[in-house]
Amino acid sequence: MWKWTSKEESKPALPSRTPGKPSAAPPVPSVPSREPVHVVLMPQSAESFRPDVAHIGKSIAIKGELSGSEDVYLDGELEGRVELLDGSLIVGPDGRIRGNLQAPKILIRGRVDGNLYGRESVDLKKSAILVGDIYTPRIAIEDGAYLKGNVRSQEDIASPQTEKEGNTTAAKNLDLVSSARREDNT
């Protein structure tokens, strides 16, 4: 059977100066090792390295639309629209997006120039830079995040298509009001 021994017991005894008599010197206390401590850097977030997430790395640049039904971690550049039906979208600290984003959950650590449509939630971390509007029922903005735009928090979030239709209707109504005013003034 295995027997545990402490470090002190496993070291051989120092020879004494006089045979048969133990040394009168006190035992030397153990000193911690002077070896340098190696720091292991961990990624900023565990969600960025899950195996079930589509990972778009720093060196990737995309022009066009990105759509799908799974989680996406984007740390590269994207110019265009992103539409995820079921998955969440995570923009990493090196991610740069110019376009509208639509997903159930959106988490931003990088830069986005465009509107966010989070059907469930939008989360801006302290390194996030957003120039655009946010439409979501739940929002979290960490201290230090930069936001230049408006936030509309409500249960039913309009998709970009619904918003365009609403803006077109509002523009038509505005034209009707302004033309009616012109007719009243004549």
N, C-alpha and C positions, 0 to 999 in steps of 0.2 A: 504494500500500500504506500502511497505517496505521503511524505511528511514535509510540511512547510517549515522552512527555517528562515529566520530573519537575516538581514544583511550582515549584522554583527556576528552571528553564529556561523555564517558561511565563509567568512574571511579566516585565513589561517592566522594563528596566534603569532605575535611578534616574538622573535627570540629574545630571551633575557640575557643580561650580561653575565650573571652568575648562574652556572648550571644548577637546576633544581630549585632556584628561588625565582618567584615572579618579579617582573619589573615594577618599580615603584612609581613609574610615570603614569599620570592619569590618562584615561582613554581619550583619544582625539575625537571631538564631535564631527559628525559628517557635515560637509559643506555642500550647499547646492551647486549643481553643475554650472559652469560659466559658458556653456554652449549657447549660441544665439537662438532665440525663439523664432521659429518659422511661422509666419502668419499665412493662413490659407484664406484667400479672398473668396467670399461667397457671392453668388449673383444677387442683384438687387431684389429680385423677387423669385419665389419658387414657381409661381405660375408661368413665368417666361420659359421654363425649361421642362414643362410637362411633356411626356411623349405623345399625348393626344392633341397637341396644339400645332397648327401649321406655323412654322417659324420663318419669317422673312428677314434675313440678316442685314447687317450694316452696309455691305457692299452691293446690295440689290437695289436697282432703280426701276420703277414700273411707271409706265404712262398708259392710262386706260382705266377700265373698271375692274374692281375686285368684288366678286360675289360668291356666296357659298352658305353652308349650314353648319360650319364647325368653328371652333375657337381659332383666332388668328393673333399671333404676336408679331408686330411689325417694328423692326428696328432700322429699316432702310428708308428709301425715299419713294413716295408715291404721288403721282399727279393724276388725279381723277377721282371717281366716286367709289365708295366702299359700301356695300349692302350685304349684311349678314342676316340671314333669317332666324337662325337659332343660336348661333355661337356668339361668344363675346369677343370684343376687339380690344387688344392691349397695344398701345403705342409706346414702345420702349424709349429710353432716354436719348437715343440717337435717331429716333424716328422723326421723319419730316413728311408731313402730308399737306398737299394743296388740293382740297376738294371736300365735299360733304361726306360725313360718316353716318351710317345708319346700322344699328345693332341693338339687341336687347340690353347688353351691358357694355359700356365703353369706359376704359381706364386709360388716362393720358399721362405719360411721363415726358414726352418729347414735345415737338411743335406741330400745331395744326392750324392751317389757314383755311377755314371753312366752318360750316355749321355742323353741330352734333345732334343726332336724333337718337337718344337712348330710350328705348321702349320701357326698360325697367329702371336703369340708373346710369348716371355719369359720374365719374370720379376723376378729379384733377389732383394729381400729386404735386408736391412742392416744386419739382423741376419742370412742370407743365407750362407751356406757352400756348394760349388759344386766342386767335383773332377770328371771332365769329360768334354766332348765337348758339345757345343750348336749349334744347327742347327735351324735357324728361320729367317723370313724376318724382324721382329722387335724385338729389345731387349732393356731392361731398367735395369741398374744395379745401385742400390743405393750405396752411399758412405758407406763403412764398410763391404760390402758383400765380401766373399772370393770365388775366382774362380781360380782353377788350371786346365787349359785345354785350348782348342781353341774355337773360335767363328767363325761360318760361317754364314754370313747373306746374303741371296739371296731369290729371289721370289719363286722358286721351291725348296722346301725342300725335300730331300730324306728321305724316311722312313728307319728304320733300315734294312729291307730286301733289299731295293735297294742299301743301302750303302754296305752291305755284298757282294752283287753281283758285285758292282763296285770295291770293294777291291779284290775280287777273280779275276776279269778281270785284275786289275792293277798288282796283284801278278803274273798272267800268263804272262802278257806282260813283267814284270821284269825278269821272268825266261827265256823268249825268248831272251831278250836283253843280259842277262848274258851268256846264252848258245852260242849266236852268237859271243860274245866277246871271249869265250873260243875257238871256232872254228877258229877265226881269229888268235889267238895266237899260234895255233899248226901248 
